[in-house]
């Protein structure tokens, strides 16, 4: 039997999953299905089977007209401004929120209440910018975004800094490591040799590599 996905803490519409019931739901055909104990936004608690939660067939305890008023409340860096009528694909409320940095965005009730959305992303971006600034200061002329294993969309070898080329019909592996606008590398006969050379060049030229 396939192991059930743990839904604890997840939000489905107005329902927040609290825990899984020990005794599951027995269908008319005799199948046992996971049963989850949930709390509705209105405060009422109900048991719902996984399929109804996952498929969006059950999104509240039955109080379909109930909608919590989140206006003025704070969730992380968000301050909820109002419900301006915006709805998602399931017709659930998308609240207009203001981040502490001044940005505005529409956020769902579930994302706010579960903590899935805590800000517009400025905190994470600020940390990234500080890291980039530090690298640029320590290593002027270096593009820190290139010092990683993210492969460009044109990559065909499956390994960053390594491309496939042919010489006289023979397949070769070309290594090219960029640093401070200069390229270092060579051509190898096998992928294993190319990876070994790439790592050697990264350790030599890339700042703090493998640290």
C-alpha positions in Angstrom: 0.0 0.0 0.0 1.3 3.4 -1.0 2.3 5.6 2.0 -0.1 8.5 2.5 1.2 12.0 2.1 1.5 13.9 5.4 -1.0 16.8 5.2 -0.4 18.1 8.7 -0.3 21.9 8.9 -1.4 22.3 5.3 -4.2 24.7 4.4 -7.0 23.8 1.9 -9.3 26.8 1.5 -10.8 27.5 4.9 -9.5 24.2 6.4 -6.2 23.8 8.3 -5.1 20.2 8.8 -4.4 19.5 12.5 -3.6 15.8 12.5 -4.4 12.4 11.0 -7.0 10.3 12.7 -5.9 6.9 13.9 -9.0 5.2 12.5 -9.3 6.1 8.9 -12.3 6.2 6.7 -13.8 2.9 5.4 -15.4 3.3 2.0 -18.5 1.4 1.0 -16.2 -0.9 -1.0 -14.2 -1.7 2.1 -11.2 0.4 1.3 -9.5 2.2 4.1 -8.5 5.8 3.4 -6.6 8.4 5.4 -8.8 10.7 7.4 -7.6 14.1 8.5 -8.9 16.2 11.4 -9.2 19.8 10.3 -10.1 23.2 11.8 -12.2 25.6 9.7 -11.6 29.3 9.8 -14.9 29.7 11.7 -13.5 27.5 14.5 -15.4 24.3 13.8 -13.4 21.1 13.5 -14.2 18.4 11.0 -12.8 15.1 9.6 -12.0 15.0 5.9 -10.5 12.3 3.6 -7.4 13.1 1.7 -8.9 13.0 -1.8 -11.5 15.6 -1.0 -8.8 17.9 0.4 -6.3 17.4 -2.4 -8.9 17.7 -5.2 -10.5 20.9 -3.7 -13.9 19.2 -3.1 -13.9 20.1 0.6 -12.6 23.6 1.5 -14.7 24.4 4.6 -16.7 22.8 7.3 -19.8 23.7 5.4 -20.0 27.4 6.3 -19.6 28.4 2.7 -20.6 32.0 3.4 -18.1 32.3 6.2 -15.0 34.5 5.5 -12.6 35.6 8.2 -11.9 39.3 8.2 -8.1 39.7 8.1 -8.0 43.4 7.4 -5.5 45.2 9.7 -3.8 41.9 10.8 -0.1 41.2 10.5 1.4 38.0 9.1 5.2 38.2 9.1 6.2 41.3 7.2 2.7 41.5 5.7 -0.1 43.9 6.9 -3.4 43.0 5.4 -5.1 46.1 3.8 -8.4 44.9 2.5 -10.4 42.5 0.4 -10.6 44.4 -2.9 -12.6 41.6 -4.7 -9.6 39.7 -6.1 -10.2 35.9 -6.2 -8.0 32.9 -7.1 -9.0 30.1 -9.5 -11.0 28.4 -6.7 -12.8 31.7 -6.0 -11.1 32.1 -2.7 -10.2 35.6 -1.3 -6.8 37.1 -2.3 -6.1 39.9 0.3 -4.4 43.1 -0.7 -1.3 43.3 1.6 1.5 45.7 2.2 4.9 44.5 2.9 7.1 46.2 5.5 9.3 47.4 2.6 6.3 49.2 1.0 5.5 46.7 -1.8 1.9 45.6 -2.3 0.7 42.2 -3.4 -2.4 39.9 -3.3 -2.0 37.0 -0.9 -4.4 34.1 -0.2 -5.9 33.4 3.2 -4.2 30.0 3.4 -0.7 31.4 2.5 -1.1 34.1 5.2 -2.4 31.8 8.0 0.0 28.9 7.3 3.1 31.2 7.1 3.8 30.1 3.5 4.0 33.7 2.5 5.8 36.0 5.0 6.9 38.9 2.8 7.2 40.0 -0.8 10.7 38.4 -0.9 12.7 41.6 -0.1 14.4 40.0 2.9 15.8 37.1 0.9 16.8 39.5 -1.9 18.5 41.8 0.5 20.6 39.0 1.9 21.5 37.9 -1.6 22.5 41.4 -2.6 24.8 41.7 0.5 26.4 38.4 -0.4 27.0 39.6 -4.0 28.4 42.9 -2.8 30.8 41.1 -0.4 32.1 38.9 -3.2 32.5 41.8 -5.6 34.4 43.7 -3.0 36.7 40.8 -2.2 37.0 39.8 -5.9 36.6 42.9 -8.1 35.7 42.1 -11.7 34.1 38.8 -10.8 30.4 37.9 -11.7 29.3 36.0 -8.6 26.3 34.5 -10.4 28.7 32.5 -12.6 30.3 30.8 -9.6 27.8 28.0 -9.3 26.7 24.7 -10.9 23.6 26.1 -12.6 23.8 25.0 -16.3 22.8 27.4 -19.1 19.9 26.5 -21.3 22.2 25.8 -24.2 24.2 23.2 -22.2 24.3 19.8 -23.9 26.9 17.9 -21.9 24.9 17.9 -18.6 27.8 19.5 -16.8 28.4 23.2 -16.3 31.7 24.6 -17.8 31.9 21.6 -20.1 30.7 21.4 -23.7 30.8 18.7 -26.4 32.8 19.3 -29.5 34.1 17.2 -32.4 37.6 17.2 -33.9 38.1 15.1 -37.1 34.9 13.3 -36.2 36.1 12.4 -32.7 34.0 13.4 -29.7 35.8 15.7 -27.3 35.0 17.5 -24.1 35.9 21.2 -23.9 36.4 22.7 -20.4 35.9 26.5 -20.0 36.0 28.1 -16.5 35.4 31.9 -16.5 36.9 34.2 -13.8 37.3 37.9 -13.9 36.4 38.0 -17.6 39.1 35.5 -18.5 38.6 32.0 -19.7 40.7 29.0 -18.5 40.5 25.5 -19.8 41.4 22.8 -22.4 40.0 19.9 -24.4 39.8 16.4 -22.9 39.2 13.0 -24.3 36.6 11.8 -21.7 33.9 13.3 -19.4 35.8 12.0 -16.4 39.0 13.9 -17.4 36.9 17.0 -18.2 35.3 17.0 -14.8 38.6 16.5 -13.1 40.1 19.5 -15.0 37.1 21.6 -14.3 37.3 21.0 -10.5 41.0 21.8 -10.6 40.5 25.1 -12.4 37.6 26.0 -10.0 39.7 25.4 -7.0 42.5 27.5 -8.5 40.5 30.5 -9.7 37.1 30.6 -8.0 37.1 32.4 -4.5 36.3 30.2 -1.5 35.4 27.2 -3.7 34.4 24.2 -1.7 34.6 26.2 1.5 
